[in-house]
Amino acid sequence: MRVDKWLSAVNVVKRRTIATDMLKSGVVYVNGMKAKASKNVAVGDKVTIEYLKGPKSYEVLQIPTTKTIPKSQKEEYVKELSN
């Protein structure tokens, strides 16, 4: 699954357009490398977003099969890592 779709599907960001803008700005990294919107993520990948307040890192636990998942199931798909 593309990283921009994954970010919006697992409710890390609200909309896919926001995720795409973040990727164009160069603040999203997959496994330590700057990512483009078309970059595919796999189970076990580490996605880091450089916010102004500091970086937040997430680990991909599952790839969703639907466009979005319920917020109550977020923990099954993504794990927030402490920095």
N, C-alpha and C positions, 0 to 999 in steps of 0.2 A: 504494500500500500504506500502511496506517495506520502511524504512527510507532511505536506500541507493538509491533505485529507485526514491523516491520522491525528494531527493536532486538534482539528475541529471535531472529529468523530468521538474522541475520548474526553472532550470538554476541557482541554487545557486552555484553548482560546475559544471565544464565543462564536466567531464566524470564520469561514475558510478564507475570505478576503483579507481578514486581519492576519491570518497565518501567512498568506502569500506576501503581504506587505512586509512582515517581519523577516521572511526569507530573503526578499529583495534587498532589505536594509543590511543584511549580513549579520544578524544577531542570533541566528539559530545554528547550532552545531550538532552533527550526528557523529558520535564516537570521536569527538575532538576535532573534526574537520568541518569547515564552513559548508553548509548545505544549500542546495538549490531546491526549488519547489518540487521538481521531478524526482528527487532522491527517494529511493524506496527504503522503508524501514522494515526491520525484521525483529523477531522475538529476541530479546537480549541486548538490543541496541540501547545506547545511552544518548538521549536528546537533551541538550543544554540550551537554554534561552538566556541571553544576556540582557536582563532588565536594568533600568537605571538604578534601582535599589540594590542590585546585585544579581548574580546568576542563580537560576533555578535549574536543577537537573531532574530528569525523569528516565525511568527504565521501562522499556516496552515489554509487557508481560504477555499480551495477546494482541492479535490483529483482529479488529472488529469486522464482521461480515456484512453489517448494515451501515447505512449512512451515518447514523448517530446511535449512541447507546444511552440508556437512562443514567442520570447522575448517580443513582444509588449503586450502579454496577461499575463505577469508575475504578475502584480498587482492583477489580479483576483484570483490567486492561493496562493500567499504568501505575507505577510506584514512584512517588516523589522521593528523591534521594537528598540527604542532608549534605550541605556544602561546607 
